[in-house]
Amino acid sequence: MARDDFRLLHTERVRWGEADMQGVVFNAHYLTYIDIGVTEYFRALQEDGGKMDVAGDTLPVGGGDFFMVRTELDYHASAEFDDLIDIGARIARFGRTSVEWISEIHRGDEHLLTARLVYVHADVASKTSKAVPQAFKDAVAAFERIRPEGV
């Protein structure tokens, strides 16, 4: 995947407390960076006209929320204290109740990490899965540079 494939690129600075005794970012902090990217993605989607009214809700839609069920991280290089990193996030595929994300972290032109995440759309009260609303899929398809599968 190319860096330009991400409509959402969010910049963060690596803080002192995120580096370990080896002087590099401790591996678990990359999940925090990815979560920041997902949050900024939803913010950008709303700012792009994604404030949909589906059953009276804005994003996430349809009276549900998204719960992470799978994470896969591929480390390519390490970030270090005070680095500026760019977090890319995009939705690559929709299932009936799931959303597959691809995220990457870059330091300048250097690709540091690739993440693949699966979230399930579910009813908040019962925690049971429910279909991803078509209005959400349509808003994501309009937002993304590369159309997600399953729209």
GIVENJO-V674633 format. One record per backbone hydrogen bond with DSSP energy under -0.5 kcal/mol. NH is the residue of the N-H (numbers start at 0). CO is the residue of the C=O. E is the energy in kcal/mol with one decimal. If there is no record, write none. Layout:
NH&CO&E + NH&CO&E
//
This chain:
4&1&-2.1 + 5&2&-1.5 + 6&4&-0.7 + 7&88&-0.7 + 8&6&-0.7 + 9&86&-2.6 + 11&84&-2.6 + 13&82&-2.7 + 17&14&-1.7 + 18&15&-1.5 + 19&23&-3.3 + 22&19&-2.0 + 24&78&-2.7 + 25&17&-2.7 + 28&25&-1.9 + 29&26&-1.3 + 30&27&-1.0 + 31&27&-0.8 + 32&28&-2.2 + 33&29&-2.4 + 34&30&-2.3 + 35&31&-2.4 + 36&32&-2.1 + 37&33&-2.2 + 38&34&-2.4 + 39&35&-2.7 + 40&36&-2.0 + 41&37&-2.2 + 42&38&-2.0 + 43&39&-2.7 + 44&40&-2.7 + 45&41&-2.2 + 46&42&-2.2 + 47&43&-1.5 + 48&45&-1.5 + 49&44&-1.8 + 50&45&-0.6 + 51&49&-2.8 + 53&51&-0.7 + 53&56&-1.6 + 54&52&-0.6 + 56&53&-1.4 + 61&53&-0.7 + 63&60&-0.9 + 64&121&-2.2 + 66&119&-2.5 + 68&117&-3.1 + 69&117&-1.4 + 71&115&-2.2 + 73&113&-2.8 + 74&72&-0.5 + 75&111&-3.4 + 76&111&-1.6 + 80&22&-0.6 + 81&13&-2.0 + 82&79&-2.2 + 84&11&-3.0 + 84&82&-0.6 + 85&105&-3.1 + 86&9&-3.3 + 87&85&-0.6 + 87&103&-3.4 + 88&7&-1.5 + 89&101&-1.9 + 91&89&-0.6 + 91&99&-2.5 + 92&99&-1.5 + 93&148&-2.5 + 94&97&-2.5 + 98&118&-2.6 + 99&92&-3.1 + 100&98&-0.6 + 100&116&-2.8 + 101&89&-2.6 + 102&114&-2.5 + 103&87&-1.6 + 104&112&-2.1 + 105&85&-2.5 + 106&109&-2.6 + 107&105&-0.5 + 109&106&-2.3 + 110&108&-0.5 + 111&104&-2.8 + 111&109&-0.7 + 112&104&-1.5 + 113&73&-2.2 + 114&102&-3.2 + 115&71&-2.5 + 116&100&-1.9 + 117&69&-2.3 + 118&98&-2.6 + 119&66&-2.9 + 120&96&-3.5 + 121&64&-2.8 + 122&127&-2.9 + 123&62&-0.8 + 126&122&-1.9 + 129&120&-2.6 + 131&95&-2.6 + 135&132&-0.6 + 136&132&-1.8 + 137&133&-2.9 + 138&134&-2.0 + 139&135&-2.4 + 140&136&-2.6 + 141&137&-2.1 + 142&138&-1.4 + 143&139&-2.8 + 146&144&-0.5 + 148&91&-2.5 + 150&147&-0.8
//
